[in-house]
Amino acid sequence: MKITSLKKLVITLILLSSVVYIGSASAHDQFGALGAAAEATDMYRVTCYDSNDGSGASDHLFVQVIGSNSGNKVSAQVFKGKMAVNTTESVVVDKVLSQGDGDYTLTVDKSAAGPASYLISYHCQSLSGNHTGTDLLPIQDQ
């Protein structure tokens, strides 16, 4: 049983590292893990801003979540002002929250008890699709 779990972990890490490599040119990526508790939640602050490089002010935050296929579905929620969006792993449509420059709250949770790992791809973009300034600050790690 330990060998099977180890094989799954190695395969997951290889797949996640290839996704990070492929997406690194145009997005920011955050790998994380949620503990065994059913209510485990990670939280981040994503700041979108005009980086003064000609890309312009931020129009929206793009978020995509990839889970570890551990049996738990991993979901991400993004909040800013009175708006929110949710996306779940295995969902083809990526989520965008159009709320301009400023701080967005990003939370990550899972569907049931048991550990789960994830990869979040996130980046801020201008109205014309240019990549704008994007910073991430971890707030809670469960």
VENGIVEN-V922137 format. One record per residue. N is the residue number from 1. RES is the residue in three letters. SS is DSSP state (H for helix, E for strand, L for the rest). PSI is psi in whole degrees, -180 to 180 (* if undefined). Layout:
n = (N	N)
res = (RES	RES)
ss = (SS	SS)
psi = (PSI	PSI)
This chain:
n = (1	2	3	4	5	6	7	8	9	10	11	12	13	14	15	16	17	18	19	20	21	22	23	24	25	26	27	28	29	30	31	32	33	34	35	36	37	38	39	40	41	42	43	44	45	46	47	48	49	50	51	52	53	54	55	56	57	58	59	60	61	62	63	64	65	66	67	68	69	70	71	72	73	74	75	76	77	78	79	80	81	82	83	84	85	86	87	88	89	90	91	92	93	94	95	96	97	98	99	100	101	102	103	104	105	106	107	108	109	110	111	112	113	114	115	116	117	118	119	120	121	122	123	124	125	126	127	128	129	130	131	132	133	134	135	136	137	138	139	140	141	142)
res = (MET	LYS	ILE	THR	SER	LEU	LYS	LYS	LEU	VAL	ILE	THR	LEU	ILE	LEU	LEU	SER	SER	VAL	VAL	TYR	ILE	GLY	SER	ALA	SER	ALA	HIS	ASP	GLN	PHE	GLY	ALA	LEU	GLY	ALA	ALA	ALA	GLU	ALA	THR	ASP	MET	TYR	ARG	VAL	THR	CYS	TYR	ASP	SER	ASN	ASP	GLY	SER	GLY	ALA	SER	ASP	HIS	LEU	PHE	VAL	GLN	VAL	ILE	GLY	SER	ASN	SER	GLY	ASN	LYS	VAL	SER	ALA	GLN	VAL	PHE	LYS	GLY	LYS	MET	ALA	VAL	ASN	THR	THR	GLU	SER	VAL	VAL	VAL	ASP	LYS	VAL	LEU	SER	GLN	GLY	ASP	GLY	ASP	TYR	THR	LEU	THR	VAL	ASP	LYS	SER	ALA	ALA	GLY	PRO	ALA	SER	TYR	LEU	ILE	SER	TYR	HIS	CYS	GLN	SER	LEU	SER	GLY	ASN	HIS	THR	GLY	THR	ASP	LEU	LEU	PRO	ILE	GLN	ASP	GLN)
ss = (L	H	H	H	H	H	H	H	H	H	H	H	H	H	H	H	H	H	H	H	H	H	H	L	L	L	L	E	E	E	E	E	E	E	L	L	L	L	L	L	L	E	E	E	E	E	E	E	E	L	L	L	L	L	L	L	L	L	L	E	E	E	E	E	E	E	E	L	L	L	L	L	L	E	E	E	E	E	E	E	L	L	E	E	E	E	E	E	L	L	L	L	L	L	E	E	E	L	L	L	L	E	E	E	E	E	E	E	E	E	L	L	L	L	L	E	E	E	E	E	E	E	E	E	E	L	L	L	L	L	E	L	E	E	E	E	E	E	E	E	L	L)
psi = (-39	-35	-42	-44	-40	-41	-44	-41	-45	-44	-43	-46	-39	-46	-44	-38	-33	-36	-43	-44	-45	-41	-4	-18	-29	-1	167	145	144	117	140	170	138	137	-177	-27	139	-32	7	131	133	148	141	156	121	124	124	137	162	115	7	35	13	-4	-19	-179	155	141	-38	164	127	135	136	139	137	125	175	4	41	4	-24	140	130	135	154	141	141	132	140	128	-129	14	151	150	157	142	147	146	153	0	125	-36	124	154	143	133	113	93	18	-164	157	-169	131	143	128	121	150	130	-176	170	-20	177	152	149	154	142	162	164	123	126	131	142	151	144	152	173	-34	3	3	144	128	180	135	121	150	134	118	135	-41	134	105	*)
